[in-house]
Amino acid sequence: MPGRGLEAAQDALASTSLYLRRGRVRNLIGLVIEATGMHAEVGELCEIATGRNRPPVPAEVVGFRNGDTLLMPLGEMTGIAPGNLVTGTGRPLRLPVGEELLGRVVDGLGRPLDGMPLHGALRSRSTTARPPAALSRSRIRERLELGVRALDTLVPCGKGQRLGIFAGSGVGKSSLLGMIARSTNADANVIALVGERGREVREFIERDLGSALERSVVVVATSDEPALVRIKAAFTATTIAEHFRDEGAHVLLMMDSLTRFATAQREIGLAIGEPPTTRGYTPSVFALLPRLLERAGTSERGSITGLYTVLVEGDDMNEPVADAARSILDGHCVLSRRLAHRGHYPAIDVLESVSRLDRELVSPDVLRAGAELRELLALYAEKEDLIQIGAYAPGTHPQLDRAIALRPAIERFLRQPVDESSSAAEADAQLLELLGQGEEGEVIEGEVVDEDAEPAYA
């Protein structure tokens, strides 16, 4: 403990400015505060005095215009007026990190939301950091168990991989994240809820996360928070995950959602005068995404596995944020609204999902079985209309006959109740067993699969 106290004191001393840098509020337009007389850097944390016995408002420098410093608040702007004193701290935002954060819920700036103070040996860490050097990253060869059969076998995720979960609203993203958090074999979970509805935060923690909260840190910035706080929430969660990774842990970082993060940056970009580009997104959005996503991955001691949800507008998988994220991430899982409407949970569209590291993570047998399952699903989807109206004659296409015979078993394998957990080894065995049977299965003309049937693998 004395060593940790000395390190904390050294951190505080190193971040202390030797002189105060002050300015005055000159203007406030929309979300942007203009201060004159400041000597500050981009990303520096400042405090704006509000007077009348009110606490100062924290703000961050986001740019400059005609010699003035542009700031955006990290809190409510009530009380800010022309002439108010602006004091620079000489450092970026820092937050406490340590083992005591496990089981806690904090806001986008790292402050506890559960009404309990932070005690113990916590270290201060800046939210700005560079990603691990490219050549210092070890290759990803070990699979991280997510506890979901469809993912562990067909869209495997390695320790240090970054996987996107692409879906529209209301198709089960939060339930899937909670299911993964409860079932994964990661050492710790860090979950960022960026721009989430306030009503759903407690639901997610108590219903979806449940007992997994004990080994999780939840970072929350609801939709009513300032845009800068929503952005900071993503970097706060990443910073906490980096601390655990540097301690040698394998961390699962889950962020919901990357689209709301991009929307918040778009608000800031437009407010400070950036030109809008595709669908109103500013250039800084596409510059900030890789700065956030590349911080996850492997290092010399531990790893951060990133699961980032992407809320696609109008179920358009090619909208700008989805397209940019897909080009950076190491794979993507697509949740289908069509499957969700059929009561198929999790609503993972296997044919649209892919992991770029599947050959590194699963055995050749499982890889071949996964490829065959995809082929059978694709063939059935191509001829489904003919099958459903009874226009297909059994025996015409042997591979299609096999797809029809195995269709109910494949559906049962891909479905999984939200409270059921499955190890990767069990999922591999069930997939190999599934495709090893049904060769001589009877094909019923015009067979319709019972979509409400209970899964066989309980």
Disulfide bonds with the S-S distance in Angstrom:
none
